[in-house]
Amino acid sequence: MENINIFEGAIPSKIFEYLGSGVPIIYGLNGAGADILKKSGNGVKIRPENDEDLIEAINTIKNEYNLYIKKAKKGRDFAIKHYLREEIMNGCVKFIENSIK
């Protein structure tokens, strides 16, 4: 499959499930989806469609497993704080309440 830049603005919805799982993520994304994963602190970015990068990322996680589990838990907390619908709605309500005071 060819790496197509048209998808760089897209955010695959499965990113949030992956972050919520609390396990290390290996991702070959660019654009908005990659930005979210980078900000979360979880995961290892590889070049899309690059087998050698994938093997290296697997070995990195395997060799530093405890570190990457900590990063994965940090990523889970990030997803809950920034993307849980309840939290987003609470932020909207607070914004509206503060705006009408």
C-alpha positions as a LaTeX table, in Angstrom:
\begin{tabular}{lrrr}
\hline
Residue & $x$ (\AA) & $y$ (\AA) & $z$ (\AA) \\
\hline
Met1 & 0.00 & 0.00 & 0.00 \\
Glu2 & 1.27 & 3.44 & $-0.87$ \\
Asn3 & 1.62 & 6.13 & 1.81 \\
Ile4 & $-0.98$ & 8.76 & 0.87 \\
Asn5 & $-0.77$ & 12.26 & 2.37 \\
Ile6 & $-4.52$ & 12.81 & 1.99 \\
Phe7 & $-5.04$ & 11.04 & 5.32 \\
Glu8 & $-2.71$ & 13.28 & 7.33 \\
Gly9 & $-5.61$ & 15.43 & 8.57 \\
Ala10 & $-7.63$ & 12.41 & 9.63 \\
Ile11 & $-7.70$ & 11.06 & 13.16 \\
Pro12 & $-8.43$ & 7.33 & 13.16 \\
Ser13 & $-11.00$ & 6.70 & 15.90 \\
Lys14 & $-9.17$ & 3.56 & 17.00 \\
Ile15 & $-6.37$ & 5.76 & 18.37 \\
Phe16 & $-8.51$ & 6.50 & 21.40 \\
Glu17 & $-9.23$ & 2.82 & 22.01 \\
Tyr18 & $-5.54$ & 2.03 & 21.70 \\
Leu19 & $-4.64$ & 4.78 & 24.16 \\
Gly20 & $-7.38$ & 3.65 & 26.52 \\
Ser21 & $-6.04$ & 0.10 & 26.52 \\
Gly22 & $-2.95$ & 1.16 & 28.46 \\
Val23 & $-0.53$ & $-0.84$ & 26.31 \\
Pro24 & 2.41 & 0.45 & 24.24 \\
Ile25 & 1.52 & 1.56 & 20.71 \\
Ile26 & 3.61 & 1.30 & 17.57 \\
Tyr27 & 2.32 & 3.68 & 14.93 \\
Gly28 & 3.20 & 4.55 & 11.37 \\
Leu29 & 1.02 & 7.62 & 11.12 \\
Asn30 & 1.73 & 11.17 & 10.05 \\
Gly31 & $-0.36$ & 14.25 & 10.66 \\
Ala32 & $-3.08$ & 14.76 & 13.26 \\
Gly33 & $-3.21$ & 11.16 & 14.49 \\
Ala34 & 0.55 & 11.09 & 15.02 \\
Asp35 & 0.38 & 14.43 & 16.86 \\
Ile36 & $-2.13$ & 13.02 & 19.36 \\
Leu37 & $-0.01$ & 9.95 & 20.01 \\
Lys38 & 3.13 & 12.05 & 20.41 \\
Lys39 & 1.39 & 14.37 & 22.90 \\
Ser40 & 0.08 & 11.37 & 24.83 \\
Gly41 & 3.59 & 10.20 & 25.62 \\
Asn42 & 2.73 & 6.65 & 24.55 \\
Gly43 & 4.09 & 4.75 & 21.64 \\
Val44 & 6.90 & 4.42 & 19.21 \\
Lys45 & 6.63 & 6.17 & 15.85 \\
Ile46 & 7.88 & 4.33 & 12.82 \\
Arg47 & 8.03 & 5.28 & 9.17 \\
Pro48 & 4.85 & 4.09 & 7.46 \\
Glu49 & 5.20 & 0.75 & 5.72 \\
Asn50 & 8.77 & 0.20 & 6.97 \\
Asp51 & 9.42 & $-3.36$ & 8.14 \\
Glu52 & 12.82 & $-2.60$ & 9.65 \\
Asp53 & 11.38 & 0.22 & 11.78 \\
Leu54 & 8.62 & $-2.11$ & 12.99 \\
Ile55 & 11.10 & $-4.79$ & 14.04 \\
Glu56 & 13.25 & $-2.19$ & 15.81 \\
Ala57 & 10.21 & $-0.74$ & 17.63 \\
Ile58 & 9.13 & $-4.19$ & 18.82 \\
Asn59 & 12.63 & $-4.89$ & 20.12 \\
Thr60 & 12.82 & $-1.48$ & 21.80 \\
Ile61 & 9.57 & $-2.08$ & 23.66 \\
Lys62 & 10.62 & $-5.64$ & 24.54 \\
Asn63 & 14.01 & $-4.50$ & 25.89 \\
Glu64 & 12.58 & $-1.55$ & 27.84 \\
Tyr65 & 9.20 & $-3.05$ & 28.67 \\
Asn66 & 8.72 & $-1.44$ & 32.11 \\
Leu67 & 9.46 & 2.02 & 30.70 \\
Tyr68 & 6.98 & 1.56 & 27.86 \\
Ile69 & 4.28 & 0.25 & 30.22 \\
Lys70 & 4.70 & 3.47 & 32.24 \\
Lys71 & 4.42 & 5.51 & 29.03 \\
Ala72 & 1.32 & 3.53 & 28.05 \\
Lys73 & $-0.36$ & 4.34 & 31.37 \\
Lys74 & 0.57 & 8.00 & 30.87 \\
Gly75 & $-1.04$ & 7.79 & 27.42 \\
Arg76 & $-4.19$ & 6.28 & 28.92 \\
Asp77 & $-4.42$ & 9.13 & 31.44 \\
Phe78 & $-3.90$ & 11.63 & 28.61 \\
Ala79 & $-6.74$ & 10.12 & 26.58 \\
Ile80 & $-9.10$ & 10.19 & 29.57 \\
Lys81 & $-8.23$ & 13.77 & 30.42 \\
His82 & $-8.44$ & 15.17 & 26.89 \\
Tyr83 & $-10.76$ & 12.92 & 24.91 \\
Leu84 & $-13.30$ & 11.27 & 27.23 \\
Arg85 & $-16.65$ & 12.67 & 26.11 \\
Glu86 & $-17.77$ & 13.33 & 29.66 \\
Glu87 & $-14.65$ & 15.40 & 30.32 \\
Ile88 & $-15.07$ & 17.32 & 27.07 \\
Met89 & $-18.70$ & 18.10 & 27.91 \\
Asn90 & $-17.76$ & 19.20 & 31.45 \\
Gly91 & $-15.24$ & 21.60 & 29.91 \\
Cys92 & $-17.90$ & 22.98 & 27.56 \\
Val93 & $-20.35$ & 23.51 & 30.42 \\
Lys94 & $-17.71$ & 25.31 & 32.49 \\
Phe95 & $-16.80$ & 27.50 & 29.51 \\
Ile96 & $-20.45$ & 28.46 & 28.94 \\
Glu97 & $-21.04$ & 29.11 & 32.63 \\
Asn98 & $-18.00$ & 31.35 & 32.82 \\
Ser99 & $-19.00$ & 33.16 & 29.64 \\
Ile100 & $-22.44$ & 34.17 & 30.94 \\
Lys101 & $-21.27$ & 35.45 & 34.31 \\
\hline
\end{tabular}
